[in-house]
Amino acid sequence: MTTTRIFYDAVAEDYAEMFAEELAGPRDGAVLADFAELVNRGGGGQVADLGCGPGRTTAHLASLGLDVFGLDLSGSMLEIARRENPDLPFRQGSMLELDIPDRTLAGAVSWYSSIHTPVDRLPSLFAEFHRVLAPGGHLLLAFQAGDHPLTLDRPFGHPVRLDFERRRPEAMAELLEAAGFALRSRTVREANPELGESSAQAFLTGRKTAAVL
């Protein structure tokens, strides 16, 4: 967590500028719209954007009518999120140790934020997501698909380094099901080089249905 926080604190402004249009693609927007529809159809309630970065996804979810707040490890990312979205709430914290009461959220989004979690910690991460969701609550998980990590060394000239883990969608789906989620949808799209992508992108939506095994 410390390595991840230091990395994003260093690159926050450059990252926010580079990925200013990250939600411009129609397929990504459709995934978020489908998630918002599921939450609203279930009666609505509070949604957490976990690992929100500069708050772009948080703001997009709010524009879809969701009662959403953002959470991130990086104080520098949160400064940008609050500056660009002064009407939305943001807080600092770790996804692995959420300061959120049990069974209180209608939805949770992990938009490319699980990619720095070691594979052996993923069951704990998904158990934490399950804990904070109310029965019937929905989880949206976005990540890069693949078998080998991408390592960024000195991005934008900053003296930091971080691994970006790529995962197999079927393996992530199995972990979600083991954590007590029923898989609702699985979408994989090809990489968009215009957005700096070098691998396919995967999106899983699950519904909390059972106790953690």
QUISULPE-V407275 format. One record per helix or strand of 3 or more residues. SS is the DSSP state (hx for helix, st for strand). FROM is the first residue (numbers start at 1). LEN is the number of residues. If there is no record, write none. Layout:
BEGIN
SS_FROM_LEN + SS_FROM_LEN
END
This chain:
BEGIN
hx_2_17 + hx_26_16 + st_46_5 + hx_56_8 + st_67_6 + hx_75_10 + st_90_3 + hx_95_3 + st_105_7 + hx_114_3 + hx_119_14 + st_133_13 + st_150_4 + hx_155_3 + st_161_4 + hx_169_10 + st_181_9 + hx_193_3 + st_201_8
END
